[in-house]
Amino acid sequence: MNSVNPNTAHTRPPQRRSTPLRFLAALLMVLSLHLLPPTVSVAQADNASIQAMQQEEAERAERRRPVMILFPAGAALITLILVLTIKRRK
């Protein structure tokens, strides 16, 4: 004879998240950890070579800044042009 608990007979089984959603969450976590700036210990911060490397990195970041501003603006402009072109054809 099959015994069924009346309290749980009509409850739905717990839903598992889909594999693509898990993959997307894992990818987002890996990318966010990858983009974090590297940390330097207090003992290494006193080292002159580390400070020189940090200064060079700051200078490179300042030179990259205009590109970092223009790239999203260019992507948004291309997207807008594509949307308007598709709308016009319909």
Backbone as JSON Lines, residues from 0, in Angstrom:
{"i":0,"aa":"M","n":[0.83,-1.17,0.0],"ca":[0.0,0.0,0.0],"c":[0.88,1.25,0.0]}
{"i":1,"aa":"N","n":[0.51,2.23,-0.77],"ca":[1.29,3.45,-0.91],"c":[0.83,4.46,0.14]}
{"i":2,"aa":"S","n":[1.73,4.81,1.05],"ca":[1.35,5.77,2.08],"c":[1.76,7.17,1.65]}
{"i":3,"aa":"V","n":[0.84,8.12,1.73],"ca":[1.08,9.5,1.32],"c":[0.78,10.39,2.52]}
{"i":4,"aa":"N","n":[1.71,11.27,2.82],"ca":[1.49,12.22,3.9],"c":[0.47,13.25,3.42]}
{"i":5,"aa":"P","n":[-0.68,13.4,4.1],"ca":[-1.71,14.34,3.63],"c":[-1.26,15.79,3.7]}
{"i":6,"aa":"N","n":[-0.28,16.11,4.54],"ca":[0.18,17.5,4.65],"c":[1.06,17.91,3.47]}
{"i":7,"aa":"T","n":[1.71,16.95,2.83],"ca":[2.62,17.29,1.74],"c":[2.17,16.72,0.4]}
{"i":8,"aa":"A","n":[0.99,16.16,0.35],"ca":[0.55,15.51,-0.88],"c":[0.31,16.5,-2.01]}
{"i":9,"aa":"H","n":[-0.09,17.71,-1.69],"ca":[-0.45,18.67,-2.74],"c":[0.52,19.83,-2.84]}
{"i":10,"aa":"T","n":[1.65,19.73,-2.19],"ca":[2.63,20.81,-2.29],"c":[3.52,20.58,-3.5]}
{"i":11,"aa":"R","n":[3.96,21.66,-4.09],"ca":[4.84,21.56,-5.25],"c":[6.27,21.3,-4.79]}
{"i":12,"aa":"P","n":[7.01,20.56,-5.57],"ca":[8.42,20.34,-5.2],"c":[9.19,21.66,-5.33]}
{"i":13,"aa":"P","n":[10.26,21.83,-4.57],"ca":[11.03,23.08,-4.67],"c":[11.6,23.25,-6.07]}
{"i":14,"aa":"Q","n":[11.49,24.46,-6.58],"ca":[11.97,24.72,-7.94],"c":[13.46,24.99,-7.9]}
{"i":15,"aa":"R","n":[14.16,24.39,-8.84],"ca":[15.59,24.64,-8.97],"c":[15.8,25.71,-10.01]}
{"i":16,"aa":"R","n":[16.82,26.51,-9.81],"ca":[17.11,27.55,-10.79],"c":[17.63,26.91,-12.06]}
{"i":17,"aa":"S","n":[17.32,27.53,-13.15],"ca":[17.74,26.97,-14.43],"c":[19.25,27.09,-14.59]}
{"i":18,"aa":"T","n":[19.81,26.23,-15.41],"ca":[21.25,26.19,-15.63],"c":[21.77,27.49,-16.25]}
{"i":19,"aa":"P","n":[21.1,28.08,-17.25],"ca":[21.62,29.34,-17.8],"c":[21.65,30.46,-16.76]}
{"i":20,"aa":"L","n":[20.66,30.47,-15.85],"ca":[20.65,31.5,-14.82],"c":[21.82,31.31,-13.86]}
{"i":21,"aa":"R","n":[22.11,30.08,-13.51],"ca":[23.26,29.8,-12.65],"c":[24.57,30.17,-13.34]}
{"i":22,"aa":"F","n":[24.65,29.85,-14.62],"ca":[25.85,30.18,-15.39],"c":[26.03,31.69,-15.46]}
{"i":23,"aa":"L","n":[24.94,32.42,-15.68],"ca":[25.02,33.87,-15.76],"c":[25.44,34.46,-14.42]}
{"i":24,"aa":"A","n":[24.92,33.93,-13.33],"ca":[25.3,34.43,-12.0],"c":[26.77,34.15,-11.73]}
{"i":25,"aa":"A","n":[27.24,32.97,-12.1],"ca":[28.65,32.63,-11.89],"c":[29.56,33.51,-12.75]}
{"i":26,"aa":"L","n":[29.15,33.75,-13.98],"ca":[29.94,34.59,-14.87],"c":[30.0,36.03,-14.34]}
{"i":27,"aa":"L","n":[28.89,36.53,-13.84],"ca":[28.86,37.87,-13.28],"c":[29.77,37.97,-12.07]}
{"i":28,"aa":"M","n":[29.78,36.95,-11.24],"ca":[30.64,36.96,-10.06],"c":[32.12,36.93,-10.45]}
{"i":29,"aa":"V","n":[32.45,36.09,-11.42],"ca":[33.85,35.99,-11.85],"c":[34.31,37.31,-12.46]}
{"i":30,"aa":"L","n":[33.47,37.91,-13.28],"ca":[33.87,39.18,-13.91],"c":[33.99,40.29,-12.87]}
{"i":31,"aa":"S","n":[33.09,40.33,-11.9],"ca":[33.19,41.38,-10.89],"c":[34.44,41.2,-10.03]}
{"i":32,"aa":"L","n":[34.79,39.96,-9.72],"ca":[36.02,39.73,-8.96],"c":[37.26,40.02,-9.8]}
{"i":33,"aa":"H","n":[37.16,39.77,-11.09],"ca":[38.3,40.02,-11.97],"c":[38.56,41.52,-12.13]}
{"i":34,"aa":"L","n":[37.52,42.33,-12.06],"ca":[37.68,43.76,-12.29],"c":[38.02,44.53,-11.03]}
{"i":35,"aa":"L","n":[38.05,43.88,-9.88],"ca":[38.43,44.56,-8.65],"c":[39.89,44.97,-8.72]}
{"i":36,"aa":"P","n":[40.22,46.13,-8.16],"ca":[41.63,46.53,-8.17],"c":[42.44,45.63,-7.23]}
{"i":37,"aa":"P","n":[43.69,45.37,-7.58],"ca":[44.52,44.54,-6.7],"c":[44.81,45.26,-5.39]}
{"i":38,"aa":"T","n":[44.88,44.5,-4.32],"ca":[45.16,45.1,-3.02],"c":[46.63,44.93,-2.68]}
{"i":39,"aa":"V","n":[47.15,45.87,-1.92],"ca":[48.54,45.85,-1.51],"c":[48.58,45.87,0.01]}
{"i":40,"aa":"S","n":[49.39,45.02,0.6],"ca":[49.49,44.97,2.06],"c":[50.21,46.23,2.57]}
{"i":41,"aa":"V","n":[50.07,46.48,3.86],"ca":[50.68,47.66,4.46],"c":[52.2,47.59,4.37]}
{"i":42,"aa":"A","n":[52.76,46.4,4.51],"ca":[54.21,46.24,4.44],"c":[54.73,46.56,3.04]}
{"i":43,"aa":"Q","n":[53.97,46.19,2.03],"ca":[54.4,46.46,0.66],"c":[54.17,47.92,0.27]}
{"i":44,"aa":"A","n":[53.23,48.59,0.91],"ca":[52.93,49.97,0.55],"c":[54.11,50.9,0.83]}
{"i":45,"aa":"D","n":[54.96,50.52,1.78],"ca":[56.13,51.35,2.11],"c":[57.23,51.2,1.07]}
{"i":46,"aa":"N","n":[57.18,50.16,0.28],"ca":[58.22,49.9,-0.7],"c":[58.14,50.95,-1.82]}
{"i":47,"aa":"A","n":[59.26,51.53,-2.16],"ca":[59.3,52.6,-3.17],"c":[58.93,52.09,-4.55]}
{"i":48,"aa":"S","n":[59.32,50.85,-4.87],"ca":[59.01,50.33,-6.21],"c":[57.51,50.12,-6.37]}
{"i":49,"aa":"I","n":[56.83,49.69,-5.3],"ca":[55.38,49.52,-5.36],"c":[54.71,50.87,-5.57]}
{"i":50,"aa":"Q","n":[55.2,51.89,-4.86],"ca":[54.62,53.22,-5.02],"c":[54.87,53.75,-6.42]}
{"i":51,"aa":"A","n":[56.02,53.46,-7.0],"ca":[56.3,53.91,-8.36],"c":[55.38,53.2,-9.35]}
{"i":52,"aa":"M","n":[55.14,51.9,-9.13],"ca":[54.23,51.17,-10.01],"c":[52.8,51.71,-9.88]}
{"i":53,"aa":"Q","n":[52.4,52.07,-8.67],"ca":[51.07,52.63,-8.49],"c":[50.95,53.99,-9.19]}
{"i":54,"aa":"Q","n":[52.02,54.77,-9.14],"ca":[52.02,56.07,-9.83],"c":[51.9,55.88,-11.34]}
{"i":55,"aa":"E","n":[52.65,54.91,-11.88],"ca":[52.56,54.63,-13.32],"c":[51.16,54.16,-13.7]}
{"i":56,"aa":"E","n":[50.57,53.33,-12.86],"ca":[49.21,52.84,-13.13],"c":[48.2,53.99,-13.12]}
{"i":57,"aa":"A","n":[48.38,54.93,-12.2],"ca":[47.49,56.09,-12.15],"c":[47.65,56.95,-13.4]}
{"i":58,"aa":"E","n":[48.88,57.1,-13.88],"ca":[49.1,57.88,-15.1],"c":[48.48,57.2,-16.31]}
{"i":59,"aa":"R","n":[48.6,55.87,-16.38],"ca":[47.98,55.14,-17.49],"c":[46.47,55.25,-17.43]}
{"i":60,"aa":"A","n":[45.92,55.23,-16.23],"ca":[44.46,55.35,-16.07],"c":[43.99,56.73,-16.55]}
{"i":61,"aa":"E","n":[44.78,57.76,-16.28],"ca":[44.41,59.1,-16.73],"c":[44.45,59.19,-18.26]}
{"i":62,"aa":"R","n":[45.42,58.52,-18.88],"ca":[45.49,58.55,-20.35],"c":[44.35,57.75,-20.97]}
{"i":63,"aa":"R","n":[43.88,56.7,-20.29],"ca":[42.78,55.88,-20.82],"c":[41.42,56.51,-20.6]}
{"i":64,"aa":"R","n":[41.33,57.49,-19.74],"ca":[40.04,58.05,-19.37],"c":[39.22,58.56,-20.55]}
{"i":65,"aa":"P","n":[39.78,59.31,-21.49],"ca":[38.96,59.75,-22.63],"c":[38.39,58.59,-23.43]}
{"i":66,"aa":"V","n":[39.17,57.54,-23.59],"ca":[38.7,56.37,-24.33],"c":[37.56,55.7,-23.58]}
{"i":67,"aa":"M","n":[37.67,55.63,-22.26],"ca":[36.65,55.0,-21.45],"c":[35.34,55.8,-21.49]}
{"i":68,"aa":"I","n":[35.42,57.08,-21.77],"ca":[34.21,57.9,-21.9],"c":[33.64,57.77,-23.31]}
{"i":69,"aa":"L","n":[34.5,57.76,-24.32],"ca":[34.02,57.72,-25.7],"c":[33.47,56.36,-26.1]}
{"i":70,"aa":"F","n":[33.97,55.28,-25.55],"ca":[33.52,53.96,-25.96],"c":[32.04,53.72,-25.67]}
{"i":71,"aa":"P","n":[31.54,53.97,-24.44],"ca":[30.1,53.78,-24.22],"c":[29.25,54.74,-25.04]}
{"i":72,"aa":"A","n":[29.75,55.97,-25.24],"ca":[29.0,56.92,-26.04],"c":[28.9,56.44,-27.49]}
{"i":73,"aa":"G","n":[29.97,55.89,-28.01],"ca":[29.95,55.35,-29.37],"c":[29.03,54.16,-29.49]}
{"i":74,"aa":"A","n":[29.05,53.29,-28.49],"ca":[28.16,52.12,-28.52],"c":[26.7,52.56,-28.46]}
{"i":75,"aa":"A","n":[26.4,53.55,-27.64],"ca":[25.03,54.05,-27.56],"c":[24.61,54.7,-28.88]}
{"i":76,"aa":"L","n":[25.52,55.43,-29.52],"ca":[25.21,56.07,-30.8],"c":[24.94,55.03,-31.88]}
{"i":77,"aa":"I","n":[25.76,54.0,-31.95],"ca":[25.55,52.94,-32.94],"c":[24.22,52.24,-32.7]}
{"i":78,"aa":"T","n":[23.89,51.97,-31.44],"ca":[22.61,51.35,-31.11],"c":[21.45,52.23,-31.54]}
{"i":79,"aa":"L","n":[21.54,53.51,-31.27],"ca":[20.48,54.45,-31.66],"c":[20.32,54.49,-33.17]}
{"i":80,"aa":"I","n":[21.42,54.52,-33.89],"ca":[21.35,54.54,-35.36],"c":[20.69,53.26,-35.88]}
{"i":81,"aa":"L","n":[21.06,52.11,-35.32],"ca":[20.44,50.85,-35.75],"c":[18.95,50.82,-35.46]}
{"i":82,"aa":"V","n":[18.56,51.28,-34.29],"ca":[17.13,51.29,-33.93],"c":[16.36,52.19,-34.87]}
{"i":83,"aa":"L","n":[16.88,53.38,-35.14],"ca":[16.18,54.3,-36.04],"c":[16.11,53.76,-37.47]}
{"i":84,"aa":"T","n":[17.17,53.1,-37.92],"ca":[17.17,52.53,-39.26],"c":[16.14,51.41,-39.38]}
{"i":85,"aa":"I","n":[16.05,50.57,-38.36],"ca":[15.08,49.47,-38.41],"c":[13.65,50.01,-38.35]}
{"i":86,"aa":"K","n":[13.43,51.03,-37.53],"ca":[12.08,51.63,-37.44],"c":[11.68,52.25,-38.77]}
{"i":87,"aa":"R","n":[12.6,52.9,-39.43],"ca":[12.3,53.58,-40.68],"c":[11.92,52.57,-41.78]}
{"i":88,"aa":"R","n":[12.57,51.4,-41.76],"ca":[12.28,50.39,-42.78],"c":[10.91,49.75,-42.59]}
{"i":89,"aa":"K","n":[10.41,49.73,-41.37],"ca":[9.1,49.1,-41.12],"c":[8.03,50.03,-41.46]}
